[in-house]
Amino acid sequence: MSETLQPTASSSTTTSDADLLAQTVTAVRTAGVALRERFGEVVRYETREELMHALAVNDDAALDVLRPRLAELRPEAGWVEDELDGGALPAGEWWVVDPAEGNVNHLHALPEWAVTATLVRENQPVLTVVHLPLTGETYTALTGAGAHLDGRPLRVSGTADLGLSIVATSQARPDEDEKVVRRVGSSITAMLFDALV
């Protein structure tokens, strides 16, 4: 279940952020194993309540592994696990996690899902890990050190022409108001005219 916990005090930064990133990678990958073990069959549901329960069961399977490991790394850090929350965080360090990013895909036996964790310090992201358990790929980023895929540096494409670009988007979040949904739909139409794919 989603919740936000307050930090108890300013967190210690005795461990370097690079070391902390490496330990976070281990924690996120281990949580990914727990979700991968649950993956395969399509999960049946008939009501919104049954869907929400199935999503929560997946979240809890990953959180049971992820939460204690991250709490051990940063015991004083706060905790946010609702990816639909928004706005500034209070002072201090915060773990912002999505224990089953793409959870609905997981329930439908589709491969596009991940486990993510980001450490935010004084409202600035310090490090992040995105692990795709089915492919074994792990994306990382560390402030001042760039982003990597399995240790290989990632770079922004040099292509500036939208007509030569692949563009991806997502739907508005669940239960979004009609005005926002229509704006998202019109932006997709605009991209279809201008983007390569």
N, C-alpha and C positions, 0 to 999 in steps of 0.2 A: 504494500500500500504506500501511497505517496505521503511524504511528510518532509518538513523542514525542521532541523534541529539547530539550535543556537550554539556557537562556539562558547567554551567556558572561559577562555582567556586568549591572549595573543599567543600564537603558536611559535614554538621554537624553530629556528631554521639552521640547526647545527648540521644536519645532513645536507649536502649540496643538492641543488635542484636536479642536476644530471643523475646523481645516485638515486634520488627520489623517483625520477622518471623510470629508471631501470626497474626499481622495485614495484612501481605502479604497473609497468608492462607485465610483470610476473603475476600480479594480482588479477589484472583484467583477463589475461590468458587463462588463468585457472578458473575464473568465473565462466569463461567461454566454454570450457570443457563441460561444466555442469549443464549449460544450455544445449550443447551439442548432443549430450546423452539423452535429452528430451526430444530431439528433433527427428522427424520422419513421417509419422502419420498425421493426416489432417485432423485437427481438433474440431469436433462437432459442437455447435452451439445453436440454439433456437431463439434466444432472447438477448437483449442488450446486457442483462444481468449475468447471463451465462458467459457472454463474451468477456465482460469485465473481470469475472472470476478467473477465466482461463488466462487472461493477460497478467493478472496479479500472481497467479501460480508461477508463471514463467519468471516474472520479475523477482519473486521471492527466492526461486531456485538460484538465480545469479547473485542476489543480494546476500543470501546466507553465506556465500563464499567471499564476495567482494567487500562487504561492509566491515567485517572484523579485520581483514587484511589492511584496508585503507585506514581504518581507525588506529591500528597499531602503528602505521607509518606516521600519522598525524593525529594523535589522540585528542588534541584540543580543537581541531578543525570542525566547523559546522558541516551540515549534510543536507544536500538538496537532491531529490531524485524524481522530481516531476518536471519532465522536459517542456511542459506547457506553461510552467511558471515564468514570470518575467520581471524585469526591473532590477534595480541595484540591490546588492546584498549588504548586510551590515558589515562593519569593520571586521578584519581578521581574515583567517583562511577558511575556505569552504571547499568541500568535495561536491562537485556537480556531476551526477552520474545518470546514465540511462542504461540500466542493467540489461535491457533487451531492446535495443534500438531496432526498429522494424519488427516489433513483437507480433503484429498481425501477420506479417509475412511468415514468421516462424510457425504460427498456428496453422497456416495454410500450406506448410511444407514447401515454401518458396525459399530460395537460398539467400535472399538479400536481407540479412540481419546482422547485428553486431553487438558488442558490449563496449561501452564507452565510460571513461572517467576523465574529468578535468579538475585540476587544482586551481582555484582562484584565490589570489591574495590581494587584499585591499581593492577588490573589484577589477583586478587585472588577471587574465588567464596566465598561469605560470607554465603549466605543462598539460598535455592531453594525450590520451591513448585511445585509439579506436581499433578494436580487434575483430576480425571476421573469422569466426571459428571454422567455418566450412572450407575456406581456402587456406587458412593459416596465416593470412596476411595481417600485419600490424602496422598501422599508421601512428606516428608519434610527432609531437611538436614540443619544442622547448623555447621559451622566450630567449631571443638572442642567438639561437642556434638553428633556427629553421625547422622545416618539416621533413620527415623521412618516411619511406615505406620499406620496412624490414632493413633499416640501416642505410638505404640508398637515398641520397638527397632528392627532394622534390622541387621542381621549379615551375613557375607560372609559364604557360605557353607564350611563345613570342608572336603568335598569330593575333593580330589586332582586328582583322576583318571578320565581322559576325557572319558573313556569308560563307566563310570557310570553317565555321566553328560548329561543334556539337554542343547543344544547350540542353540542360536538364532542369526540371523543376519538380515541385511537389504540390499536392493539393493543399487547400486551406486546412487548418486543424479541425478536428471533429467539432460539430455544433457551432461552427463559425457563422456569423450573421450573413444574410443574403448579399449585402453590398460588397463585403470582402470576397465572397465566393465569385461574384460576377467580375470583380476587378482581377482576380486570379485568372479566370477564364479568358478575359480580354487580353491579358498579358501573354498567355499561351498562344492566342491567335496572332498577336503581333510577332512573336518569335517565329512562328511557322512561316510567315512571309519573308523574314529576314535571315534566319539561320540556315546553315547547310543541312543539319539534322537536328 
